[in-house]
Amino acid sequence: MFEQLKEDIRAVFERDPAARSAFEVVTTYPGFHAVMVHRLTHRLWQAKWHWLARAIAHFARWVTGIEIHPGASIGRRFFIDHGMGVVIGETAVIGDDCTLYHGVTLGGTSWQKGKRHPTLGNDVVVGAGAKVLGPIEIGDHARIGSNAVVVRAVPANSTVVGVPGRLIIRSAEVDDSHRKQMAEKMGLDAYGATSDAPDPVAHAINCMLDHLHVIDRKMEQMCKSMHELGVDEEALEPLRESCEIISTAEELERLSRTVGEETQTPPSEGEKQARNT
């Protein structure tokens, strides 16, 4: 028991740089208090002292703002940072070295008896405000982004963000240097700002940059082939200009004025006389 207490205190120091002393952790950390009370209530629940376990858990909720059902199974070195608004359901299972932030819900989606809450593997981090719902499994070392809503299983070593939760898997083997080149050509700064962030919007932009890169490369090949067939450079120039990427508002305005002047029909002699009169 005391060894587990020491582990929980060490877990706070490892994951919260604001912790200054063991005495401060033991006396002022609501997440630590909630976990300690749950260790007691879970044993009472397993011993069939259901009402007493629920009564103590209810008191702990009133004191800490964290609701953990006595039936939930929690592993070693579990840490709840800040903790206000955390809800952990009856059939939830949490592995070792997991971290939850404030506003997290490990909830159920069914009123039927049985397993209805999520199972978290080892070393899982769930960001503030995230909702993990249903009897789903979250793999080891997974990361759930803040305010994400997860209703499907998450594989190990992956990240989920967004509403509904979207799985982000980044591959280190993919050569994405062309994306930076295309972004610079377009005058786009979003890619550089989110290159390391698992963001669905950034992922969509990256897909667009991949598509533009393929089109640009094929257009260069086509121009080269036409040049080899004897088509002169002047004939290919309009084709190249039509494929140029317009990146600024000034260029778009200049292009629209140019197109308007080219498409405008010259006035007739009658219209010129009418304007002069």
C-alpha atoms as an extended CHARMM CRD file, in Angstrom:
* protein
*
       277  EXT
         1         1  MET       CA              0.0000000000        0.0000000000        0.0000000000  PROA      1               0.0000000000
         2         2  PHE       CA              2.7380000000        2.4670000000        0.9710000000  PROA      2               0.0000000000
         3         3  GLU       CA              4.7710000000        1.5070000000       -2.0990000000  PROA      3               0.0000000000
         4         4  GLN       CA              1.7770000000        2.2840000000       -4.2970000000  PROA      4               0.0000000000
         5         5  LEU       CA              1.3560000000        5.6060000000       -2.4900000000  PROA      5               0.0000000000
         6         6  LYS       CA              4.9870000000        6.4800000000       -3.2380000000  PROA      6               0.0000000000
         7         7  GLU       CA              4.4850000000        5.5480000000       -6.8930000000  PROA      7               0.0000000000
         8         8  ASP       CA              1.4830000000        7.8510000000       -7.1670000000  PROA      8               0.0000000000
         9         9  ILE       CA              3.4330000000       10.7340000000       -5.6230000000  PROA      9               0.0000000000
        10        10  ARG       CA              6.3620000000       10.1490000000       -7.9850000000  PROA      10              0.0000000000
        11        11  ALA       CA              3.9410000000       10.0960000000      -10.9220000000  PROA      11              0.0000000000
        12        12  VAL       CA              2.7660000000       13.5970000000       -9.9660000000  PROA      12              0.0000000000
        13        13  PHE       CA              6.3350000000       14.9190000000       -9.9220000000  PROA      13              0.0000000000
        14        14  GLU       CA              7.0850000000       13.2910000000      -13.2970000000  PROA      14              0.0000000000
        15        15  ARG       CA              4.0590000000       14.8170000000      -15.0540000000  PROA      15              0.0000000000
        16        16  ASP       CA              3.4490000000       18.1250000000      -13.2850000000  PROA      16              0.0000000000
        17        17  PRO       CA              6.3340000000       20.6410000000      -13.1690000000  PROA      17              0.0000000000
        18        18  ALA       CA              4.3500000000       22.7540000000      -10.6960000000  PROA      18              0.0000000000
        19        19  ALA       CA              4.7460000000       20.1570000000       -7.9300000000  PROA      19              0.0000000000
        20        20  ARG       CA              7.2510000000       21.3620000000       -5.3200000000  PROA      20              0.0000000000
        21        21  SER       CA              7.1330000000       18.8610000000       -2.4750000000  PROA      21              0.0000000000
        22        22  ALA       CA              5.5110000000       15.5980000000       -1.4550000000  PROA      22              0.0000000000
        23        23  PHE       CA              3.6680000000       17.4220000000        1.3380000000  PROA      23              0.0000000000
        24        24  GLU       CA              2.1510000000       19.8230000000       -1.2020000000  PROA      24              0.0000000000
        25        25  VAL       CA              1.0220000000       16.9350000000       -3.3950000000  PROA      25              0.0000000000
        26        26  VAL       CA             -0.5510000000       15.0070000000       -0.5190000000  PROA      26              0.0000000000
        27        27  THR       CA             -2.3970000000       18.0260000000        0.8940000000  PROA      27              0.0000000000
        28        28  THR       CA             -3.4330000000       20.1410000000       -2.1220000000  PROA      28              0.0000000000
        29        29  TYR       CA             -3.7890000000       17.9340000000       -5.2160000000  PROA      29              0.0000000000
        30        30  PRO       CA             -7.4460000000       16.9310000000       -5.8060000000  PROA      30              0.0000000000
        31        31  GLY       CA             -6.4670000000       14.3980000000       -8.4920000000  PROA      31              0.0000000000
        32        32  PHE       CA             -4.2060000000       12.6310000000       -6.0070000000  PROA      32              0.0000000000
        33        33  HSD       CA             -6.9490000000       12.6830000000       -3.3730000000  PROA      33              0.0000000000
        34        34  ALA       CA             -9.5010000000       11.2360000000       -5.7970000000  PROA      34              0.0000000000
        35        35  VAL       CA             -7.1930000000        8.3620000000       -6.7430000000  PROA      35              0.0000000000
        36        36  MET       CA             -6.3910000000        7.5680000000       -3.1180000000  PROA      36              0.0000000000
        37        37  VAL       CA            -10.0690000000        7.4810000000       -2.1680000000  PROA      37              0.0000000000
        38        38  HSD       CA            -10.8150000000        5.3000000000       -5.1800000000  PROA      38              0.0000000000
        39        39  ARG       CA             -8.2510000000        2.7450000000       -4.0560000000  PROA      39              0.0000000000
        40        40  LEU       CA            -10.3300000000        2.3580000000       -0.8840000000  PROA      40              0.0000000000
        41        41  THR       CA            -13.7710000000        2.4460000000       -2.4950000000  PROA      41              0.0000000000
        42        42  HSD       CA            -12.7610000000       -0.0840000000       -5.1550000000  PROA      42              0.0000000000
        43        43  ARG       CA            -11.7860000000       -2.5920000000       -2.4770000000  PROA      43              0.0000000000
        44        44  LEU       CA            -15.0840000000       -2.0190000000       -0.7070000000  PROA      44              0.0000000000
        45        45  TRP       CA            -16.9270000000       -2.4970000000       -4.0130000000  PROA      45              0.0000000000
        46        46  GLN       CA            -15.1450000000       -5.7950000000       -4.6400000000  PROA      46              0.0000000000
        47        47  ALA       CA            -16.0420000000       -6.8780000000       -1.0930000000  PROA      47              0.0000000000
        48        48  LYS       CA            -19.7530000000       -6.2380000000       -1.9210000000  PROA      48              0.0000000000
        49        49  TRP       CA            -19.9720000000       -3.1600000000        0.3510000000  PROA      49              0.0000000000
        50        50  HSD       CA            -21.6420000000       -1.2960000000       -2.4940000000  PROA      50              0.0000000000
        51        51  TRP       CA            -23.5480000000        1.3810000000       -0.5750000000  PROA      51              0.0000000000
        52        52  LEU       CA            -20.5710000000        2.3270000000        1.6020000000  PROA      52              0.0000000000
        53        53  ALA       CA            -18.3010000000        2.4770000000       -1.4390000000  PROA      53              0.0000000000
        54        54  ARG       CA            -20.7610000000        4.7370000000       -3.2870000000  PROA      54              0.0000000000
        55        55  ALA       CA            -21.2160000000        6.9670000000       -0.2420000000  PROA      55              0.0000000000
        56        56  ILE       CA            -17.4620000000        7.5180000000        0.1680000000  PROA      56              0.0000000000
        57        57  ALA       CA            -17.0670000000        8.0990000000       -3.5980000000  PROA      57              0.0000000000
        58        58  HSD       CA            -19.8900000000       10.6430000000       -3.4470000000  PROA      58              0.0000000000
        59        59  PHE       CA            -18.1370000000       12.5060000000       -0.6460000000  PROA      59              0.0000000000
        60        60  ALA       CA            -14.8770000000       12.4660000000       -2.6110000000  PROA      60              0.0000000000
        61        61  ARG       CA            -16.7030000000       13.8980000000       -5.5990000000  PROA      61              0.0000000000
        62        62  TRP       CA            -18.0660000000       16.7260000000       -3.4620000000  PROA      62              0.0000000000
        63        63  VAL       CA            -14.5610000000       17.5240000000       -2.1640000000  PROA      63              0.0000000000
        64        64  THR       CA            -12.4800000000       17.0860000000       -5.3330000000  PROA      64              0.0000000000
        65        65  GLY       CA            -14.9070000000       17.6740000000       -8.2260000000  PROA      65              0.0000000000
        66        66  ILE       CA            -13.8560000000       14.2880000000       -9.6630000000  PROA      66              0.0000000000
        67        67  GLU       CA            -16.3360000000       11.4470000000      -10.0270000000  PROA      67              0.0000000000
        68        68  ILE       CA            -14.8720000000        7.9410000000      -10.1440000000  PROA      68              0.0000000000
        69        69  HSD       CA            -17.2480000000        5.0250000000       -9.8170000000  PROA      69              0.0000000000
        70        70  PRO       CA            -16.0040000000        2.4840000000       -7.2540000000  PROA      70              0.0000000000
        71        71  GLY       CA            -16.4110000000       -0.2780000000       -9.8260000000  PROA      71              0.0000000000
        72        72  ALA       CA            -13.8570000000        1.2430000000      -12.2190000000  PROA      72              0.0000000000
        73        73  SER       CA            -10.5390000000       -0.5670000000      -12.4420000000  PROA      73              0.0000000000
        74        74  ILE       CA             -7.4800000000        1.7210000000      -12.3560000000  PROA      74              0.0000000000
        75        75  GLY       CA             -3.8450000000        0.6860000000      -12.7720000000  PROA      75              0.0000000000
        76        76  ARG       CA             -0.6880000000        1.9390000000      -11.1260000000  PROA      76              0.0000000000
        77        77  ARG       CA              0.7620000000        5.4550000000      -11.3290000000  PROA      77              0.0000000000
        78        78  PHE       CA             -2.5090000000        6.9840000000      -12.5160000000  PROA      78              0.0000000000
        79        79  PHE       CA             -2.5080000000       10.7960000000      -12.5350000000  PROA      79              0.0000000000
        80        80  ILE       CA             -5.3760000000       13.2570000000      -12.9260000000  PROA      80              0.0000000000
        81        81  ASP       CA             -4.0860000000       16.7970000000      -13.5480000000  PROA      81              0.0000000000
        82        82  HSD       CA             -6.3210000000       19.5890000000      -12.1820000000  PROA      82              0.0000000000
        83        83  GLY       CA             -9.1900000000       17.1210000000      -12.3270000000  PROA      83              0.0000000000
        84        84  MET       CA            -12.3140000000       19.2700000000      -12.0980000000  PROA      84              0.0000000000
        85        85  GLY       CA            -15.1570000000       17.6730000000      -14.0390000000  PROA      85              0.0000000000
        86        86  VAL       CA            -13.5270000000       14.2890000000      -14.6600000000  PROA      86              0.0000000000
        87        87  VAL       CA            -16.0520000000       11.4260000000      -14.8390000000  PROA      87              0.0000000000
        88        88  ILE       CA            -15.0360000000        7.7380000000      -14.9210000000  PROA      88              0.0000000000
        89        89  GLY       CA            -17.7810000000        5.1650000000      -15.3180000000  PROA      89              0.0000000000
        90        90  GLU       CA            -18.3990000000        1.8860000000      -13.5290000000  PROA      90              0.0000000000
        91        91  THR       CA            -16.9890000000       -0.5570000000      -16.1040000000  PROA      91              0.0000000000
        92        92  ALA       CA            -14.0720000000        1.6270000000      -17.2180000000  PROA      92              0.0000000000
        93        93  VAL       CA            -10.6480000000       -0.0180000000      -17.1620000000  PROA      93              0.0000000000
        94        94  ILE       CA             -7.4950000000        2.1410000000      -17.0210000000  PROA      94              0.0000000000
        95        95  GLY       CA             -4.0120000000        0.7130000000      -17.4570000000  PROA      95              0.0000000000
        96        96  ASP       CA             -0.7300000000        1.7600000000      -15.8630000000  PROA      96              0.0000000000
        97        97  ASP       CA              0.9040000000        5.1940000000      -16.2410000000  PROA      97              0.0000000000
        98        98  CYS       CA             -2.1880000000        6.8690000000      -17.7140000000  PROA      98              0.0000000000
        99        99  THR       CA             -2.8730000000       10.6050000000      -17.4750000000  PROA      99              0.0000000000
       100       100  LEU       CA             -6.2140000000       12.4190000000      -17.5970000000  PROA      100             0.0000000000
       101       101  TYR       CA             -6.7860000000       16.1600000000      -17.6470000000  PROA      101             0.0000000000
       102       102  HSD       CA             -9.7570000000       18.1760000000      -16.4320000000  PROA      102             0.0000000000
       103       103  GLY       CA            -13.1450000000       17.7230000000      -18.0570000000  PROA      103             0.0000000000
       104       104  VAL       CA            -12.4380000000       14.1880000000      -19.3440000000  PROA      104             0.0000000000
       105       105  THR       CA            -15.3270000000       11.7400000000      -19.5250000000  PROA      105             0.0000000000
       106       106  LEU       CA            -14.9170000000        7.9740000000      -19.7820000000  PROA      106             0.0000000000
       107       107  GLY       CA            -18.5920000000        7.3220000000      -20.3000000000  PROA      107             0.0000000000
       108       108  GLY       CA            -21.0400000000        4.7610000000      -21.5800000000  PROA      108             0.0000000000
       109       109  THR       CA            -23.4590000000        4.8290000000      -24.4850000000  PROA      109             0.0000000000
       110       110  SER       CA            -25.8980000000        2.1540000000      -23.3430000000  PROA      110             0.0000000000
       111       111  TRP       CA            -28.3140000000        1.6430000000      -20.4590000000  PROA      111             0.0000000000
       112       112  GLN       CA            -27.8670000000       -2.1200000000      -20.5390000000  PROA      112             0.0000000000
       113       113  LYS       CA            -25.8910000000       -4.0180000000      -17.9450000000  PROA      113             0.0000000000
       114       114  GLY       CA            -22.4050000000       -5.2380000000      -18.7250000000  PROA      114             0.0000000000
       115       115  LYS       CA            -19.3310000000       -3.6360000000      -20.2090000000  PROA      115             0.0000000000
       116       116  ARG       CA            -20.3510000000       -0.1720000000      -21.4320000000  PROA      116             0.0000000000
       117       117  HSD       CA            -17.3280000000        2.0450000000      -20.6850000000  PROA      117             0.0000000000
       118       118  PRO       CA            -13.9410000000        2.3460000000      -22.4330000000  PROA      118             0.0000000000
       119       119  THR       CA            -10.7500000000        0.4390000000      -21.7190000000  PROA      119             0.0000000000
       120       120  LEU       CA             -7.4930000000        2.4090000000      -21.7290000000  PROA      120             0.0000000000
       121       121  GLY       CA             -4.1710000000        0.6810000000      -22.2870000000  PROA      121             0.0000000000
       122       122  ASN       CA             -0.8800000000        1.6330000000      -20.6620000000  PROA      122             0.0000000000
       123       123  ASP       CA              0.6030000000        5.1270000000      -20.9270000000  PROA      123             0.0000000000
       124       124  VAL       CA             -2.4900000000        6.7100000000      -22.4750000000  PROA      124             0.0000000000
       125       125  VAL       CA             -2.9530000000       10.4900000000      -22.2940000000  PROA      125             0.0000000000
       126       126  VAL       CA             -6.4320000000       12.0160000000      -22.5970000000  PROA      126             0.0000000000
       127       127  GLY       CA             -6.5030000000       15.7830000000      -23.1120000000  PROA      127             0.0000000000
       128       128  ALA       CA             -8.7280000000       18.3050000000      -21.3760000000  PROA      128             0.0000000000
       129       129  GLY       CA            -12.4210000000       18.0890000000      -22.2220000000  PROA      129             0.0000000000
       130       130  ALA       CA            -12.1160000000       14.8880000000      -24.2670000000  PROA      130             0.0000000000
       131       131  LYS       CA            -14.9760000000       12.3790000000      -24.2780000000  PROA      131             0.0000000000
       132       132  VAL       CA            -14.2370000000        8.6790000000      -24.7190000000  PROA      132             0.0000000000
       133       133  LEU       CA            -17.5660000000        6.8940000000      -24.9910000000  PROA      133             0.0000000000
       134       134  GLY       CA            -18.6680000000        3.2920000000      -25.1900000000  PROA      134             0.0000000000
       135       135  PRO       CA            -17.0070000000       -0.1150000000      -24.6550000000  PROA      135             0.0000000000
       136       136  ILE       CA            -14.0840000000        0.7000000000      -26.9280000000  PROA      136             0.0000000000
       137       137  GLU       CA            -10.3840000000       -0.0020000000      -26.4910000000  PROA      137             0.0000000000
       138       138  ILE       CA             -7.6870000000        2.6780000000      -26.5280000000  PROA      138             0.0000000000
       139       139  GLY       CA             -4.3180000000        1.1340000000      -27.3520000000  PROA      139             0.0000000000
       140       140  ASP       CA             -1.0830000000        1.5700000000      -25.4280000000  PROA      140             0.0000000000
       141       141  HSD       CA              0.7020000000        4.9280000000      -25.7430000000  PROA      141             0.0000000000
       142       142  ALA       CA             -2.2850000000        6.4940000000      -27.5320000000  PROA      142             0.0000000000
       143       143  ARG       CA             -2.9890000000       10.2220000000      -27.3080000000  PROA      143             0.0000000000
       144       144  ILE       CA             -6.4860000000       11.7340000000      -27.2520000000  PROA      144             0.0000000000
       145       145  GLY       CA             -6.5070000000       15.4260000000      -28.1310000000  PROA      145             0.0000000000
       146       146  SER       CA             -8.3210000000       18.0460000000      -26.0730000000  PROA      146             0.0000000000
       147       147  ASN       CA            -12.0950000000       18.2250000000      -26.6690000000  PROA      147             0.0000000000
       148       148  ALA       CA            -12.0200000000       15.1870000000      -28.9570000000  PROA      148             0.0000000000
       149       149  VAL       CA            -15.0430000000       12.8830000000      -28.9970000000  PROA      149             0.0000000000
       150       150  VAL       CA            -13.9380000000        9.2690000000      -29.4440000000  PROA      150             0.0000000000
       151       151  VAL       CA            -16.5310000000        6.5590000000      -30.1240000000  PROA      151             0.0000000000
       152       152  ARG       CA            -14.3440000000        4.0490000000      -31.9900000000  PROA      152             0.0000000000
       153       153  ALA       CA            -11.3600000000        1.9380000000      -30.9860000000  PROA      153             0.0000000000
       154       154  VAL       CA             -7.9530000000        3.6020000000      -31.1920000000  PROA      154             0.0000000000
       155       155  PRO       CA             -4.8600000000        1.5590000000      -32.0970000000  PROA      155             0.0000000000
       156       156  ALA       CA             -1.6620000000        1.7520000000      -30.0960000000  PROA      156             0.0000000000
       157       157  ASN       CA              0.8690000000        4.5590000000      -30.6480000000  PROA      157             0.0000000000
       158       158  SER       CA             -1.6260000000        6.7960000000      -32.4540000000  PROA      158             0.0000000000
       159       159  THR       CA             -3.2780000000       10.1610000000      -31.9480000000  PROA      159             0.0000000000
       160       160  VAL       CA             -6.9540000000       11.1000000000      -32.1960000000  PROA      160             0.0000000000
       161       161  VAL       CA             -8.2200000000       14.6710000000      -32.5230000000  PROA      161             0.0000000000
       162       162  GLY       CA            -11.4160000000       16.4500000000      -33.5240000000  PROA      162             0.0000000000
       163       163  VAL       CA            -15.1780000000       15.9110000000      -33.3350000000  PROA      163             0.0000000000
       164       164  PRO       CA            -15.8440000000       13.1720000000      -34.1680000000  PROA      164             0.0000000000
       165       165  GLY       CA            -12.3980000000       11.8020000000      -33.3430000000  PROA      165             0.0000000000
       166       166  ARG       CA            -10.1550000000       11.3560000000      -36.3690000000  PROA      166             0.0000000000
       167       167  LEU       CA             -7.1760000000        9.0530000000      -36.3200000000  PROA      167             0.0000000000
       168       168  ILE       CA             -3.8760000000       10.7010000000      -37.1960000000  PROA      168             0.0000000000
       169       169  ILE       CA             -0.9760000000        8.4440000000      -38.1910000000  PROA      169             0.0000000000
       170       170  ARG       CA              2.1990000000       10.2150000000      -39.2380000000  PROA      170             0.0000000000
       171       171  SER       CA              4.7600000000        8.2330000000      -41.2160000000  PROA      171             0.0000000000
       172       172  ALA       CA              8.3970000000        9.2370000000      -40.8570000000  PROA      172             0.0000000000
       173       173  GLU       CA              9.2430000000        7.5130000000      -44.1660000000  PROA      173             0.0000000000
       174       174  VAL       CA              7.1380000000        9.8290000000      -46.3240000000  PROA      174             0.0000000000
       175       175  ASP       CA              9.1080000000       12.4540000000      -48.2310000000  PROA      175             0.0000000000
       176       176  ASP       CA              7.0780000000       15.6510000000      -47.8290000000  PROA      176             0.0000000000
       177       177  SER       CA              9.6950000000       18.1480000000      -49.0520000000  PROA      177             0.0000000000
       178       178  HSD       CA              7.5330000000       18.8840000000      -52.0950000000  PROA      178             0.0000000000
       179       179  ARG       CA              4.7450000000       20.0720000000      -49.7890000000  PROA      179             0.0000000000
       180       180  LYS       CA              6.9320000000       22.8500000000      -48.4280000000  PROA      180             0.0000000000
       181       181  GLN       CA              7.9100000000       23.8770000000      -51.9490000000  PROA      181             0.0000000000
       182       182  MET       CA              4.2850000000       23.9930000000      -53.1020000000  PROA      182             0.0000000000
       183       183  ALA       CA              3.2520000000       25.9050000000      -49.9700000000  PROA      183             0.0000000000
       184       184  GLU       CA              5.9630000000       28.5030000000      -50.5660000000  PROA      184             0.0000000000
       185       185  LYS       CA              4.8690000000       28.8040000000      -54.1990000000  PROA      185             0.0000000000
       186       186  MET       CA              1.2900000000       29.4490000000      -53.0860000000  PROA      186             0.0000000000
       187       187  GLY       CA              2.3060000000       31.8700000000      -50.3350000000  PROA      187             0.0000000000
       188       188  LEU       CA              0.7880000000       29.5070000000      -47.7700000000  PROA      188             0.0000000000
       189       189  ASP       CA              1.9710000000       29.7250000000      -44.1540000000  PROA      189             0.0000000000
       190       190  ALA       CA             -0.4540000000       27.2250000000      -42.5830000000  PROA      190             0.0000000000
       191       191  TYR       CA              1.6330000000       24.2050000000      -43.5030000000  PROA      191             0.0000000000
       192       192  GLY       CA              4.7600000000       25.5350000000      -41.8550000000  PROA      192             0.0000000000
       193       193  ALA       CA              2.8360000000       26.3740000000      -38.6970000000  PROA      193             0.0000000000
       194       194  THR       CA              1.2190000000       22.9490000000      -38.4080000000  PROA      194             0.0000000000
       195       195  SER       CA              3.8820000000       20.6750000000      -39.8700000000  PROA      195             0.0000000000
       196       196  ASP       CA              4.3950000000       18.8780000000      -36.5580000000  PROA      196             0.0000000000
       197       197  ALA       CA              0.8160000000       19.0360000000      -35.2730000000  PROA      197             0.0000000000
       198       198  PRO       CA             -1.6130000000       16.1570000000      -35.8830000000  PROA      198             0.0000000000
       199       199  ASP       CA             -4.3880000000       18.3870000000      -37.2030000000  PROA      199             0.0000000000
       200       200  PRO       CA             -7.1180000000       17.1790000000      -39.6200000000  PROA      200             0.0000000000
       201       201  VAL       CA             -7.1130000000       20.5720000000      -41.3490000000  PROA      201             0.0000000000
       202       202  ALA       CA             -3.3530000000       20.3920000000      -41.8670000000  PROA      202             0.0000000000
       203       203  HSD       CA             -3.7750000000       16.8520000000      -43.1660000000  PROA      203             0.0000000000
       204       204  ALA       CA             -6.3280000000       18.0440000000      -45.7280000000  PROA      204             0.0000000000
       205       205  ILE       CA             -3.9970000000       20.8570000000      -46.8200000000  PROA      205             0.0000000000
       206       206  ASN       CA             -1.1640000000       18.3570000000      -47.1700000000  PROA      206             0.0000000000
       207       207  CYS       CA             -3.3300000000       16.2090000000      -49.4440000000  PROA      207             0.0000000000
       208       208  MET       CA             -4.0580000000       19.2500000000      -51.6030000000  PROA      208             0.0000000000
       209       209  LEU       CA             -0.3460000000       20.0440000000      -51.8090000000  PROA      209             0.0000000000
       210       210  ASP       CA              0.3710000000       16.4530000000      -52.8370000000  PROA      210             0.0000000000
       211       211  HSD       CA             -2.2270000000       16.7390000000      -55.6030000000  PROA      211             0.0000000000
       212       212  LEU       CA             -0.8210000000       20.0490000000      -56.8240000000  PROA      212             0.0000000000
       213       213  HSD       CA              2.6670000000       18.5860000000      -56.8310000000  PROA      213             0.0000000000
       214       214  VAL       CA              1.5510000000       15.7080000000      -59.0710000000  PROA      214             0.0000000000
       215       215  ILE       CA             -0.2510000000       18.0670000000      -61.4720000000  PROA      215             0.0000000000
       216       216  ASP       CA              2.7390000000       20.3980000000      -61.6290000000  PROA      216             0.0000000000
       217       217  ARG       CA              5.1130000000       17.5220000000      -62.3840000000  PROA      217             0.0000000000
       218       218  LYS       CA              2.8460000000       16.0860000000      -65.1050000000  PROA      218             0.0000000000
       219       219  MET       CA              2.4690000000       19.5310000000      -66.6840000000  PROA      219             0.0000000000
       220       220  GLU       CA              6.2420000000       19.9060000000      -66.8650000000  PROA      220             0.0000000000
       221       221  GLN       CA              6.5330000000       16.4940000000      -68.5250000000  PROA      221             0.0000000000
       222       222  MET       CA              3.8180000000       17.3720000000      -71.0180000000  PROA      222             0.0000000000
       223       223  CYS       CA              5.5070000000       20.6630000000      -71.9550000000  PROA      223             0.0000000000
       224       224  LYS       CA              8.8200000000       18.8630000000      -72.3590000000  PROA      224             0.0000000000
       225       225  SER       CA              7.2570000000       16.2370000000      -74.6220000000  PROA      225             0.0000000000
       226       226  MET       CA              5.5510000000       18.8960000000      -76.7450000000  PROA      226             0.0000000000
       227       227  HSD       CA              8.8320000000       20.7530000000      -77.0730000000  PROA      227             0.0000000000
       228       228  GLU       CA             10.5430000000       17.5610000000      -78.2760000000  PROA      228             0.0000000000
       229       229  LEU       CA              7.8080000000       17.1540000000      -80.8770000000  PROA      229             0.0000000000
       230       230  GLY       CA              8.6810000000       20.5290000000      -82.3260000000  PROA      230             0.0000000000
       231       231  VAL       CA              6.2310000000       22.8860000000      -80.6420000000  PROA      231             0.0000000000
       232       232  ASP       CA              7.9550000000       26.2360000000      -80.1890000000  PROA      232             0.0000000000
       233       233  GLU       CA              8.3270000000       27.9970000000      -76.8420000000  PROA      233             0.0000000000
       234       234  GLU       CA              5.9160000000       30.8070000000      -77.7450000000  PROA      234             0.0000000000
       235       235  ALA       CA              3.0770000000       28.3270000000      -78.2450000000  PROA      235             0.0000000000
       236       236  LEU       CA              3.7890000000       26.7220000000      -74.8690000000  PROA      236             0.0000000000
       237       237  GLU       CA              3.9560000000       30.0230000000      -72.9580000000  PROA      237             0.0000000000
       238       238  PRO       CA              0.1310000000       30.5050000000      -72.6140000000  PROA      238             0.0000000000
       239       239  LEU       CA             -0.1160000000       26.9380000000      -71.3190000000  PROA      239             0.0000000000
       240       240  ARG       CA              2.4890000000       27.5870000000      -68.6530000000  PROA      240             0.0000000000
       241       241  GLU       CA              0.8700000000       30.8700000000      -67.6230000000  PROA      241             0.0000000000
       242       242  SER       CA             -2.5190000000       29.1950000000      -67.2070000000  PROA      242             0.0000000000
       243       243  CYS       CA             -0.9460000000       26.7360000000      -64.7500000000  PROA      243             0.0000000000
       244       244  GLU       CA              0.7010000000       29.4010000000      -62.5840000000  PROA      244             0.0000000000
       245       245  ILE       CA             -0.5770000000       29.5960000000      -59.0010000000  PROA      245             0.0000000000
       246       246  ILE       CA             -2.0620000000       32.9490000000      -58.0010000000  PROA      246             0.0000000000
       247       247  SER       CA             -1.1770000000       33.5420000000      -54.3610000000  PROA      247             0.0000000000
       248       248  THR       CA             -1.9330000000       37.1860000000      -53.5380000000  PROA      248             0.0000000000
       249       249  ALA       CA             -4.9670000000       39.4180000000      -53.7390000000  PROA      249             0.0000000000
       250       250  GLU       CA             -3.0360000000       41.9700000000      -55.8130000000  PROA      250             0.0000000000
       251       251  GLU       CA             -2.2070000000       39.3910000000      -58.4780000000  PROA      251             0.0000000000
       252       252  LEU       CA             -5.8150000000       38.1840000000      -58.5840000000  PROA      252             0.0000000000
       253       253  GLU       CA             -7.0820000000       41.7440000000      -59.0220000000  PROA      253             0.0000000000
       254       254  ARG       CA             -4.5350000000       42.4560000000      -61.7510000000  PROA      254             0.0000000000
       255       255  LEU       CA             -5.4840000000       39.2500000000      -63.5500000000  PROA      255             0.0000000000
       256       256  SER       CA             -9.2060000000       40.0500000000      -63.3860000000  PROA      256             0.0000000000
       257       257  ARG       CA             -8.6000000000       43.5300000000      -64.8510000000  PROA      257             0.0000000000
       258       258  THR       CA             -6.5170000000       42.0610000000      -67.6510000000  PROA      258             0.0000000000
       259       259  VAL       CA             -9.1680000000       39.4930000000      -68.5010000000  PROA      259             0.0000000000
       260       260  GLY       CA            -11.8860000000       42.1570000000      -68.3950000000  PROA      260             0.0000000000
       261       261  GLU       CA             -9.9770000000       44.3800000000      -70.8030000000  PROA      261             0.0000000000
       262       262  GLU       CA             -9.3920000000       41.5080000000      -73.2130000000  PROA      262             0.0000000000
       263       263  THR       CA            -13.0300000000       40.3980000000      -73.2260000000  PROA      263             0.0000000000
       264       264  GLN       CA            -14.4910000000       43.8740000000      -73.4770000000  PROA      264             0.0000000000
       265       265  THR       CA            -15.8540000000       44.5550000000      -77.0020000000  PROA      265             0.0000000000
       266       266  PRO       CA            -14.8730000000       47.8470000000      -78.6500000000  PROA      266             0.0000000000
       267       267  PRO       CA            -17.7160000000       50.4160000000      -78.9610000000  PROA      267             0.0000000000
       268       268  SER       CA            -19.3900000000       50.9210000000      -82.3060000000  PROA      268             0.0000000000
       269       269  GLU       CA            -19.2920000000       54.1910000000      -84.2710000000  PROA      269             0.0000000000
       270       270  GLY       CA            -22.8120000000       55.0440000000      -83.1120000000  PROA      270             0.0000000000
       271       271  GLU       CA            -21.8760000000       54.5700000000      -79.4750000000  PROA      271             0.0000000000
       272       272  LYS       CA            -18.7910000000       56.7570000000      -79.9320000000  PROA      272             0.0000000000
       273       273  GLN       CA            -20.9140000000       59.5560000000      -81.4610000000  PROA      273             0.0000000000
       274       274  ALA       CA            -23.4710000000       59.2490000000      -78.6670000000  PROA      274             0.0000000000
       275       275  ARG       CA            -20.7560000000       59.5520000000      -76.0210000000  PROA      275             0.0000000000
       276       276  ASN       CA            -19.2660000000       62.5970000000      -77.7460000000  PROA      276             0.0000000000
       277       277  THR       CA            -22.6590000000       64.3420000000      -77.8790000000  PROA      277             0.0000000000
